[in-house]
């Protein structure tokens, strides 16, 4: 049985709060569908490199975060990727985190 899905809005608020408590900045770039819009994290190390994370589920239902652009990409590649995702799913959320250590402030595994 798959664990229940947390509303995207609640998840975004929790990540923003965790980032702030840890001394990082996080802000909502794009608000998606409140209940079930896909969530993408744009984690900027403030040195020109960005890691994009998106949610996925393993075969056993476990929630994980994947790196569709690898460990890091530049702003142009990230913008192109997210624009493409928006054309596919206009309900998605984009949350940007600015953290020199590249932390995503999520509990699930990042693979």
Secondary structure by P-SEA (a helix, b strand, c coil): cccccccaaaaaaaaaaaaaaacbbbbbcccccccccbbbbbccccccbbbbbbbbbcccccccccccccccccaaaaaaaaaaaaaacccbbbbbbbccccccccccccc
